Amino acid sequence: MTTTADTPPVPAWNTASGVPPATIEPGPAVHDFDFLPGTYRVHHRRLVARLAGSDEWQEFDGMSTAWPILGGAGNVDDNVLELPDGTYRAISIRTFDPSTDQWRIWWLDGRAPARLDPPVTGSFENGIGTFIGDDTFNGRPILVRYLWSNITDRTWRWEQSFSPDGGTTWEANWIMDGTRTN
């Protein structure tokens, strides 16, 4: 602890958040997203109407550039989505929690920059990443699931699904296939 005659004692670990640094060493799962840094051409398939019994898909392309943060215990990707109605940007933020050996993923849509979507949480097993979280859609509670699969040194697939019934059924509504360009 440090102190002077005019100030109260301050712990040596004092941080802006007031939270002491983590002392838990991350396990091997901290490397689950090591495949991701780089730039990718992304092909998107998005369900036109979600949770409405629709089978009409919209296809478009985009770009994604990802880089590590937090000494490898997290990453960010900057996405350019070239929808037919107009291009927009969005980011994903991923962080690893060594106390649970799980990842959290947040999505921030550039069209609504004041709203960070609730996180999905999960991990990889047998080469497939499954991440689930609570959200709302059209005013009703849902579960959101992200699946990461088909991961190679040059490609990956991401799929988003919604469940209106607590995970009993899932409707896939967005699929992205990324191909490395660098």
Contact map, one row per residue, 1 for C-alpha under 8 A:
11100000111100000000000000000000000000000000000000000000000000000000000000000000000000000000000000000000000000000000000000000000000000000000000000000000000000000000000000000000000000
11110000111100000000000000000000000000000000000000000000000000000000000000000000000000000000000000000000000000000000000000000000000000000000000000000000000000000000000000000000000000
11111011110000000000000000000000000000000000000000000000000000000000000000000000000000000000000000000000000000000000000000000000000000000000000000000000000000000000000000000000000000
01111111100000000000000000000000000000000000000000000000000000000000000000000000000000000000000000000000000000000000000000000000000000000000000000000000000000000000000000000000000000
00111111000000000000000000000000000000000000000000000000000000000000000000000000000000000000000000000000000000000000000000000000000000000000000000000000000000000000000000000000000000
00011111000000000000000000000000000000000000000000000000000000000000000000000000000000000000000000000000000000000000000000000000000000000000000000000000000000000000000000000000000000
00111111100000000000000000000000000000000000000000000000000000000000000000000000000000000000000000000000000000000000000000000000000000000000000000000000000000000000000000000000000000
00111111110000000000000000000000000000000000000000000000000000000000000000000000000000000000000000000000000000000000000000000000000000000000000000000000000000000000000000000000000000
11110011111000000000000000000000000000000000000000000000000000000000000000000000000000000000000000000000000000000000000000000000000000000000000000000000000000000000000000000000000000
11100001111101000000000000000000000000000000000000000000000000000000000000000000000000000000000000000000000000000000000000000000000000000000000000000000000000000000000000000000000000
11000000111111000000000000000000000000000000000000000000000000000000000000000000000000000000000000000000000000000000000000000000000000000000000000000000000000000000000000000000000000
11000000011111000000000000000000000000000000000000000000000000000000000000000000000000000000000000000000000000000000000000000000000000000000000000000000000000000000000000000000000000
00000000001111100001100000000000000000000000000000000000000000000000000000000000000000000000000000000000000000000000000000000000000000000000000000000000000000000000000000000000000000
00000000011111110111000000000000000000000000000000000000000000000000000000000000000000000000000000000000000000000000000000000000000000000000000000000000000000000000000000000000000000
00000000000011111111000000000000000000000000000000000000000000000000000000000000000000000000000000000000000000000000000000000000000000000000000000000000000000000000000000000000000000
00000000000001111110000000000000000000000000000000000000000000000000000000000000000000000000000000000000000000000000000000000000000000000000000000000000000000000000000000000000000000
00000000000000111110000000000000000000000000000000000000000000000000000000000000000000000000000000000000000000000000000000000000000000000000000000000000000000000000000000000000000000
00000000000001111111000000000000000000000000000000000000000000000000000000000000000000000000000000000000000000000000000000000000000000000000000000000000000000000000000000000000000000
00000000000001111111100000000000000000000000000000000000000000000000000000000000000000000000000000000000000000000000000000000000000000000000000000000000000000000000000000000000000000
00000000000011100111110000000000000000000000000000000000000000000000000000000000000000000000000000000000000000000000000000000000000000000000000000000000000000000000000000000000000000
00000000000010000011111000000000000000000000000000000000000000000000000000000000000000000000000000000000000000000000000000000000000000000000000000000000000000000000000000000000000000
00000000000000000001111100000000000000000000000000000000000000000000000000000000000000000000000000000000000000000000000000000000000000000000000000000000000000000000000000000000000000
00000000000000000000111110000000000000000000000000000000000000000000000000000000000000000000000000000000000000000000000000000000000000000000000000000000000000000000000000000000000000
00000000000000000000011111000000000000000000000000000000000000000000000000000000000000000000000001100000000000000000000000000000000000000000000000000000000000000000000000000000000000
00000000000000000000001111100000000000000000000000000000000000000000000000000000000000000000000001000000000000000000000000000000000000000000000000000000000000000000000000000000000000
00000000000000000000000111111100000000000000000000000000000000000000000000000000000000000000000011101000000000000000000000000000000000000000000000000000000000000000000000000000000000
00000000000000000000000011111100000000000000000000000000000000000000000000000000000000000000000001001000000000000000000000000000000000000000000000000000000000000000000000000000000000
00000000000000000000000001111111000000000000000000000000000000000000000000000000000000000000000000000000000000000000000000000000000000000000000000000000000000000000000000000000000000
00000000000000000000000001111111000000000000000000000000000000000000000000000000000000000000000000001100000000000000000000110000000000000000000000000000000000000000000000000000000000
00000000000000000000000001111111100000000000000000000000000000000000000110000000000000000000000101001000000000000000000000000000000000000000000000000000000000000000000000000000000000
00000000000000000000000000011111110000000000000000000000000000000000000110000000000000000000000000000000000000000000000000000000000000000000000000000000000000000000000000000000000000
00000000000000000000000000011111111000000000000000000000000000000000000000000000000000000000000000000000000000000000000000110000000000000000000000000000000000000000000000000000000000
00000000000000000000000000000111111100000000000000000000000000000000000000100000000000000000000000000000000000000000000000000000000000000000000000000000000000000000000000000000000000
00000000000000000000000000000011111110000000000000000000000000000000000100000000000000000000000000000000000000000000000000000000000000000000000000000000000000000000000000000000000000
00000000000000000000000000000001111110000000000000000000000000000000000000000000000000000000000000000000000000000000000000000000000000000000000000000011100000000000000000000000000000
00000000000000000000000000000000111111000000000000000000000000000110000000000000000000000000000000000000000000000000000000000000000000000000000000000000000000000000000000000000000000
00000000000000000000000000000000011111100000000000000000000000001111000000100000000000000000000000000000000000000000000000000000000000000000000000000000000000000000000000000000000000
00000000000000000000000000000000000111110000000000000000000000001110000000000000000000000000000000000000000000000000000000000000000000000000000000000000000000000000000000000000000111
00000000000000000000000000000000000011111000000000000000000000111100000000000000000000000000000000000000000000000000000000000000000000000000000000000000000000000000000000000000000111
00000000000000000000000000000000000001111100000000000000000000111000000000000000000000000000000000000000000000000000000000000000000000000000000000000000000000000000000000000000011111
00000000000000000000000000000000000000111110000000000000000011110000000000000000000000000000000000000000000000000000000000000000000000000000000000000000000000000000000000000000011110
00000000000000000000000000000000000000011111000000000000000011110000000000000000000000000000000000000000000000000000000000000000000000000000000000000000000000000000000000000001111000
00000000000000000000000000000000000000001111100000000000001111000000000000000000000000000000000000000000000000000000000000000000000000000000000000000000000000000000000000000001110000
00000000000000000000000000000000000000000111110000000000011111000000000000000000000000000000000000000000000000000000000000000000000000000000000000000000000000000000000000000111100000
00000000000000000000000000000000000000000011111000000000111100000000000000000000000000000000000000000000000000000000000000000000000000000000000000000000000000000000000000001111000000
00000000000000000000000000000000000000000001111100000000111000000000000000000000000000000000000000000000000000000000000000000000000000000000000000000000000000000000000000001110000000
00000000000000000000000000000000000000000000111111000111110000000000000000000000000000000000000000000000000000000000000000000000000000000000000000000000000000000000000000011100000000
00000000000000000000000000000000000000000000011111000111110000000000000000000000000000000000000000000000000000000000000000000000000000000000000000000000000000000000000000000000000000
00000000000000000000000000000000000000000000001111111101000000000000000000000000000000000000000000000000000000000000000000000000000000000000000000000000000000000000000000000000000000
00000000000000000000000000000000000000000000001111111100000000000000000000000000000000000000000000000000000000000000000000000000000000000000000000000000000000000000000000101000000000
00000000000000000000000000000000000000000000000011111100000000000000000000000000000000000000000000000000000000000000000000000000000000000000000000000000000000000101000000100000000000
00000000000000000000000000000000000000000000000011111100000000000000000000000000000000000000000000000000000000000000000000000000000000000000000000000000000000000000000000000000000000
00000000000000000000000000000000000000000000000011111110000000000000000000000000000000000000000000000000000000000000000000000000000000000000000000000000000000000000000000000000000000
00000000000000000000000000000000000000000000001111111111000000000000000000000000000000000000000000000000000000000000000000000000000000000000000000000000000000000000000000000000000000
00000000000000000000000000000000000000000000001100001111100000000000000000000000000000000000000000000000000000000000000000000000000000000000000000000000000000000000000000000000000000
00000000000000000000000000000000000000000000001110000111110000000000000000000000000000000000000000000000000000000000000000000000000000000000000000000000000000000000000000000000000000
00000000000000000000000000000000000000000000111100000011111000000000000000000000000000000000000000000000000000000000000000000000000000000000000000000000000000000000000000000000000000
00000000000000000000000000000000000000000001111100000001111100000000000000000000000000000000000000000000000000000000000000000000000000000000000000000000000000000000000000000000000000
00000000000000000000000000000000000000000011110000000000111110000000000000000000000000000000000000000000000000000000000000000000000000000000000000000000000000000000000000000000000000
00000000000000000000000000000000000000000011100000000000011111000000000000000000111100000000000000000000000000000000000000000000000000000000000000000000000000000000000000000000000000
00000000000000000000000000000000000000001111000000000000001111100000000000000000111000000000000000000000000000000000000000000000000000000000000000000000000000000000000000000000000000
00000000000000000000000000000000000000001111000000000000000111110000000000000011110000000000000000000000000000000000000000000000000000000000000000000000000000000000000000000000000000
00000000000000000000000000000000000000111100000000000000000011111000000000000011100000000000000000000000000000000000000000000000000000000000000000000000000000000000000000000000000000
00000000000000000000000000000000000000111100000000000000000001111100000000001111000000000000000000000000000000000000000000000000000000000000000000000000000000000000000000000000000000
00000000000000000000000000000000000011110000000000000000000000111110000000001110000000000000000000000000000000000000000000000000000000000000000000000000000000000000000000000000000000
00000000000000000000000000000000000111100000000000000000000000011111000000111100000000000000000000000000000000000000000000000000000000000000000000000000000000000000000000000000000000
00000000000000000000000000000000000111000000000000000000000000001111100000111000000000000000000000000000000000000000000000000000000000000000000000000000000000000000000000000000000000
00000000000000000000000000000000000010000000000000000000000000000111111111110000000000000000000000000000000000000000000000000000000000000000000000000000000000000000000000000000000000
00000000000000000000000000000000000000000000000000000000000000000011111111110000000000000000000000000000000000000000000000000000000000000000000000000000000000000000000000000000000000
00000000000000000000000000000000000000000000000000000000000000000001111111100000000000000000000000000000000000000000000000000000000000000000000000000000000000000000000000000000000000
00000000000000000000000000000000000000000000000000000000000000000001111111000000000000000000000000000000000000000000000000000000000000000000000000000000000000000000000000000000000000
00000000000000000000000000000110010000000000000000000000000000000001111111100000000000000000000000000000000000000000000000000000000000000000000000000000000000000000000000000000000000
00000000000000000000000000000110000000000000000000000000000000000001111111100000000000000000001100000000000000000000000000000000000000000000000000000000000000000000000000000000000000
00000000000000000000000000000000000000000000000000000000000000000001111111110000000000000000111100000000000000000000000000000000000000000000000000000000000000000000000000000000000000
00000000000000000000000000000000100010000000000000000000000000000111110111111000000000000000111000000000000000000000000000000000000000000000000000000000000000000000000000000000000000
00000000000000000000000000000000000000000000000000000000000000000111100001111100000000000011110000000000000000000000000000000000000000000000000000000000000000000000000000000000000000
00000000000000000000000000000000000000000000000000000000000000011110000000111110000000000011100000000000000000000000000000000000000000000000000000000000000000000000000000000000000000
00000000000000000000000000000000000000000000000000000000000000011100000000011111000000001111000000000000000000000000000000000000000000000000000000000000000000000000000000000000000000
00000000000000000000000000000000000000000000000000000000000001111000000000001111100000001110000000000000000000000000000000000000000000000000000000000000000000000000000000000000000000
00000000000000000000000000000000000000000000000000000000000001110000000000000111110000111100000000000000000000000000000000000000000000000000000000000000000000000000000000000000000000
00000000000000000000000000000000000000000000000000000000000111100000000000000011111000111100000000000000000000000000000000000000000000000000000000000000000000000000000000000000000000
00000000000000000000000000000000000000000000000000000000000111000000000000000001111101110000000000000000000000000000000000000000000000000000000000000000000000000000000000000000000000
00000000000000000000000000000000000000000000000000000000000110000000000000000000111111110000000000000000000000000000000000000000000000000000000000000000000000000000000000000000000000
00000000000000000000000000000000000000000000000000000000000100000000000000000000011111100000000000000000000000000000000000000000000000000000000000000000000000000000000000000000000000
00000000000000000000000000000000000000000000000000000000000000000000000000000000001111100000000000000000000000000000000000000000000000000000000000000000000000000000000000000000000000
00000000000000000000000000000000000000000000000000000000000000000000000000000000011111110000000000000000000000000000000000000000000000000000000000000000000000000000000000000000000000
00000000000000000000000000000000000000000000000000000000000000000000000000000001111111111000000000000000000000000000000000000000000000000000000000000000000000000000000000000000000000
00000000000000000000000000000000000000000000000000000000000000000000000000000001111001111100000000000000000001100000000000000000000000000000000000000000000000000000000000000000000000
00000000000000000000000000000000000000000000000000000000000000000000000000000111100000111110000000000000000011100000000000000000000000000000000000000000000000000000000000000000000000
00000000000000000000000000000000000000000000000000000000000000000000000000000111100000011111000000000000001111100000000000000000000000000000000000000000000000000000000000000000000000
00000000000000000000000000000000000000000000000000000000000000000000000000011110000000001111100000000000001111000000000000000000000000000000000000000000000000000000000000000000000000
00000000000000000000000000000000000000000000000000000000000000000000000000011100000000000111110000000000111100000000000000000000000000000000000000000000000000000000000000000000000000
00000000000000000000000000000000000000000000000000000000000000000000000001111000000000000011111000000000111000000000000000000000000000000000000000000000000000000000000000000000000000
00000000000000000000000000000000000000000000000000000000000000000000000001110000000000000001111100000011110000000000000000000000000000000000000000000000000000000000000000000000000000
00000000000000000000000000000000000000000000000000000000000000000000000011100000000000000000111110000011100000000000000000000000000000000000000000000000000000000000000000000000000000
00000000000000000000000000000100000000000000000000000000000000000000000011000000000000000000011111001111000000000000000000000000000000000000000000000000000000000000000000000000000000
00000000000000000000000001000000000000000000000000000000000000000000000000000000000000000000001111111111000000000000000000000000000000000000000000000000000000000000000000000000000000
00000000000000000000000111100100000000000000000000000000000000000000000000000000000000000000000111111100000000000000000000000000000000000000000000000000000000000000000000000000000000
00000000000000000000000101000000000000000000000000000000000000000000000000000000000000000000000011111000000000000000000000000000000000000000000000000000000000000000000000000000000000
00000000000000000000000000000000000000000000000000000000000000000000000000000000000000000000000011111100000000000000000000000000000000000000000000000000000000000000000000000000000000
00000000000000000000000001101100000000000000000000000000000000000000000000000000000000000000000111111110000000000000000000100000000000000000000000000000000000000000000000000000000000
00000000000000000000000000001000000000000000000000000000000000000000000000000000000000000000000111011111000000000000000011100000000000000000000000000000000000000000000000000000000000
00000000000000000000000000000000000000000000000000000000000000000000000000000000000000000000011110001111100000000000000011100000001000000000000000000000000000000000000000000000000000
00000000000000000000000000000000000000000000000000000000000000000000000000000000000000000000011110000111110000000000001111000000001000000000000000000000000000000000000000000000000000
00000000000000000000000000000000000000000000000000000000000000000000000000000000000000000001111000000011111000000000001110000000001000000000000000000000000000000000000000000000000000
00000000000000000000000000000000000000000000000000000000000000000000000000000000000000000001110000000001111100000001111100000000000000000000000000000000000000000000000000000000000000
00000000000000000000000000000000000000000000000000000000000000000000000000000000000000000111100000000000111110000001111000000000000000000000000000000000000000000000000000000000000000
00000000000000000000000000000000000000000000000000000000000000000000000000000000000000000111000000000000011111011011100000000000000000000000000000000000000000000000000000000000000000
00000000000000000000000000000000000000000000000000000000000000000000000000000000000000001110000000000000001111111011000000000000000000000000000000000000000000000000000000000000000000
00000000000000000000000000000000000000000000000000000000000000000000000000000000000000011110000000000000000111111000000000000000000000000000000000000000000000000000000000000000000000
00000000000000000000000000000000000000000000000000000000000000000000000000000000000000011100000000000000000011111000000000000000000000000000000000000000000000000000000000000000000000
00000000000000000000000000000000000000000000000000000000000000000000000000000000000000000000000000000000000111111110000000000000000000000000000000000000000000000000000000000000000000
00000000000000000000000000000000000000000000000000000000000000000000000000000000000000000000000000000000000111111111000000000000000000000000000000000000000000000000000000000000000000
00000000000000000000000000000000000000000000000000000000000000000000000000000000000000000000000000000000000000011111000000000000000000000000000000000000000000000000000000000000000000
00000000000000000000000000000000000000000000000000000000000000000000000000000000000000000000000000000000000110011111100000000000000000000000000000000000000000000000000000000000000000
00000000000000000000000000000000000000000000000000000000000000000000000000000000000000000000000000000000011110001111110000000000000000000000000000000000000000000000000000000000000000
00000000000000000000000000000000000000000000000000000000000000000000000000000000000000000000000000000000011100000011111000000000000000100000000000000000000000000000000000000000000000
00000000000000000000000000000000000000000000000000000000000000000000000000000000000000000000000000000000011000000001111100000000000011100000000000000000000000000000000000000000000000
00000000000000000000000000000000000000000000000000000000000000000000000000000000000000000000000000000001111000000000111110000000000011000000000000000000000000000000000000000000000000
00000000000000000000000000000000000000000000000000000000000000000000000000000000000000000000000000000001110000000000011111000000001111000000000111000000000000000000000000000000000000
00000000000000000000000000000000000000000000000000000000000000000000000000000000000000000000000000000111100000000000001111100000011110000000000000000000000000000000000000000000000000
00000000000000000000000000000000000000000000000000000000000000000000000000000000000000000000000000000111000000000000000111110000111100000000000000000000000000000000000000000000000000
00000000000000000000000000001001000000000000000000000000000000000000000000000000000000000000000000001110000000000000000011111000111000000000000000000000000000000000000000000000000000
00000000000000000000000000001001000000000000000000000000000000000000000000000000000000000000000000000000000000000000000001111111110000000000000000000000000000000000000000000000000000
00000000000000000000000000000000000000000000000000000000000000000000000000000000000000000000000000000000000000000000000000111111100000000000000000000000000000000000000000000000000000
00000000000000000000000000000000000000000000000000000000000000000000000000000000000000000000000000000000000000000000000000011111000000000000000000000000000000000000000000000000000000
00000000000000000000000000000000000000000000000000000000000000000000000000000000000000000000000000000000000000000000000000011111100000000000000000001110000000000000000000000000000000
00000000000000000000000000000000000000000000000000000000000000000000000000000000000000000000000000000000000000000000000000011111110000000000000000111100000000000000000000000000000000
00000000000000000000000000000000000000000000000000000000000000000000000000000000000000000000000000000000000000000000000001111011111000000000000001111000000000000000000000000000000000
00000000000000000000000000000000000000000000000000000000000000000000000000000000000000000000000000000000000000000000000011110001111100000000000011110000000000000000000000000000000000
00000000000000000000000000000000000000000000000000000000000000000000000000000000000000000000000000000011100000000000000111100000111110000000000011100000000000000000000000000000000000
00000000000000000000000000000000000000000000000000000000000000000000000000000000000000000000000000000000000000000000000111000000011111000000001111000000000000000000000000000000000000
00000000000000000000000000000000000000000000000000000000000000000000000000000000000000000000000000000000000000000000011110000000001111100000001110000000000000000000000000000000000000
00000000000000000000000000000000000000000000000000000000000000000000000000000000000000000000000000000000000000000000011100000000000111110000111100000000000000000000000000000000000000
00000000000000000000000000000000000000000000000000000000000000000000000000000000000000000000000000000000000000000000110000000000000011111000111100000000000000000000000000000000000000
00000000000000000000000000000000000000000000000000000000000000000000000000000000000000000000000000000000000000000000000000000000000001111111111000000000000000000000000000000000000000
00000000000000000000000000000000000000000000000000000000000000000000000000000000000000000000000000000000000000000000000000000000000000111111110000000000000000000000000000000000000000
00000000000000000000000000000000000000000000000000000000000000000000000000000000000000000000000000000000000000000000000000000000000000011111000000000000000000000000000000000000000000
00000000000000000000000000000000000000000000000000000000000000000000000000000000000000000000000000000000000000000000000000000000000000011111100000000000000000000000000000000000000000
00000000000000000000000000000000000000000000000000000000000000000000000000000000000000000000000000000000000000000000000000000000000000011111110000000000000000000000000000000000000000
00000000000000000000000000000000000000000000000000000000000000000000000000000000000000000000000000000000000000000000000000000000000001111011111000000000000000000001000000000000000000
00000000000000000000000000000000000000000000000000000000000000000000000000000000000000000000000000000000000000000000000000000000000001111001111100000000000000000111110000000000000000
00000000000000000000000000000000000000000000000000000000000000000000000000000000000000000000000000000000000000000000000000000000000111110000111110000000000000000111011000000000000000
00000000000000000000000000000000000000000000000000000000000000000000000000000000000000000000000000000000000000000000000100000000000111100000011111000000000000011110000000000000000000
00000000000000000000000000000000000000000000000000000000000000000000000000000000000000000000000000000000000000000000000100000000011110000000001111100000000000111100000000000000000000
00000000000000000000000000000000000000000000000000000000000000000000000000000000000000000000000000000000000000000000000100000000111100000000000111110000000001111000000000000000000000
00000000000000000000000000000000000000000000000000000000000000000000000000000000000000000000000000000000000000000000000000000001111000000000000011111000000011110000000000000000000000
00000000000000000000000000000000000000000000000000000000000000000000000000000000000000000000000000000000000000000000000000000001110000000000000001111110000111100000000000000000000000
00000000000000000000000000000000000000000000000000000000000000000000000000000000000000000000000000000000000000000000000000000011100000000000000000111110000111000000000000000000000000
00000000000000000000000000000000000000000000000000000000000000000000000000000000000000000000000000000000000000000000000000000011000000000000000000011111001110000000000000000000000000
00000000000000000000000000000000001000000000000000000000000000000000000000000000000000000000000000000000000000000000000000000010000000000000000000011111111110000000000000000000000000
00000000000000000000000000000000001000000000000000000000000000000000000000000000000000000000000000000000000000000000000000000000000000000000000000000111111100000000000000000000000000
00000000000000000000000000000000001000000000000000000000000000000000000000000000000000000000000000000000000000000000000000000000000000000000000000000011111000000000000000000000000000
00000000000000000000000000000000000000000000000000000000000000000000000000000000000000000000000000000000000000000000000000000000000000000000000000000011111100000000000000000000001100
00000000000000000000000000000000000000000000000000000000000000000000000000000000000000000000000000000000000000000000000000000000000000000000000000000111111110000000000000000000111100
00000000000000000000000000000000000000000000000000000000000000000000000000000000000000000000000000000000000000000000000000000000000000000000000000011111011111000000000000000000111000
00000000000000000000000000000000000000000000000000000000000000000000000000000000000000000000000000000000000000000000000000000000000000000000000000111110001111100000000000000011110000
00000000000000000000000000000000000000000000000000000000000000000000000000000000000000000000000000000000000000000000000000000000000000000000000001111000000111110000000000000011100000
00000000000000000000000000000000000000000000000000000000000000000000000000000000000000000000000000000000000000000000000000000000000000000000000011110000000011111000000000011111000000
00000000000000000000000000000000000000000000000000000000000000000000000000000000000000000000000000000000000000000000000000000000000000000000000111100000000001111100000000011110000000
00000000000000000000000000000000000000000000000000000000000000000000000000000000000000000000000000000000000000000000000000000000000000000000000111000000000000111110000001111100000000
00000000000000000000000000000000000000000000000000100000000000000000000000000000000000000000000000000000000000000000000000000000000000000000011110000000000000011111000001111000000000
00000000000000000000000000000000000000000000000000000000000000000000000000000000000000000000000000000000000000000000000000000000000000000000011100000000000000001111111111100000000000
00000000000000000000000000000000000000000000000000100000000000000000000000000000000000000000000000000000000000000000000000000000000000000000111000000000000000000111111011000000000000
00000000000000000000000000000000000000000000000000000000000000000000000000000000000000000000000000000000000000000000000000000000000000000000010000000000000000000011111110000000000000
00000000000000000000000000000000000000000000000000000000000000000000000000000000000000000000000000000000000000000000000000000000000000000000011000000000000000000011111110000000000000
00000000000000000000000000000000000000000000000000000000000000000000000000000000000000000000000000000000000000000000000000000000000000000000001000000000000000000011111111000000000000
00000000000000000000000000000000000000000000000000000000000000000000000000000000000000000000000000000000000000000000000000000000000000000000000000000000000000000010111111000000000000
00000000000000000000000000000000000000000000000000000000000000000000000000000000000000000000000000000000000000000000000000000000000000000000000000000000000000000011111111100000000000
00000000000000000000000000000000000000000000000000000000000000000000000000000000000000000000000000000000000000000000000000000000000000000000000000000000000000001111001111110000000000
00000000000000000000000000000000000000000000000001100000000000000000000000000000000000000000000000000000000000000000000000000000000000000000000000000000000000001110000011111000000000
00000000000000000000000000000000000000000000001000000000000000000000000000000000000000000000000000000000000000000000000000000000000000000000000000000000000000111100000001111110000000
00000000000000000000000000000000000000000000111001000000000000000000000000000000000000000000000000000000000000000000000000000000000000000000000000000000000000111100000000111110000000
00000000000000000000000000000000000000000001111000000000000000000000000000000000000000000000000000000000000000000000000000000000000000000000000000000000000000111000000000011111000000
00000000000000000000000000000000000000000001110000000000000000000000000000000000000000000000000000000000000000000000000000000000000000000000000000000000000011110000000000011111100000
00000000000000000000000000000000000000000111100000000000000000000000000000000000000000000000000000000000000000000000000000000000000000000000000000000000000011100000000000000111110000
00000000000000000000000000000000000000000111000000000000000000000000000000000000000000000000000000000000000000000000000000000000000000000000000000000000001111000000000000000011111000
00000000000000000000000000000000000000011110000000000000000000000000000000000000000000000000000000000000000000000000000000000000000000000000000000000000001110000000000000000001111100
00000000000000000000000000000000000000011100000000000000000000000000000000000000000000000000000000000000000000000000000000000000000000000000000000000000011100000000000000000000111110
00000000000000000000000000000000000001111000000000000000000000000000000000000000000000000000000000000000000000000000000000000000000000000000000000000000011000000000000000000000011111
00000000000000000000000000000000000001111000000000000000000000000000000000000000000000000000000000000000000000000000000000000000000000000000000000000000000000000000000000000000001111
00000000000000000000000000000000000001110000000000000000000000000000000000000000000000000000000000000000000000000000000000000000000000000000000000000000000000000000000000000000000111
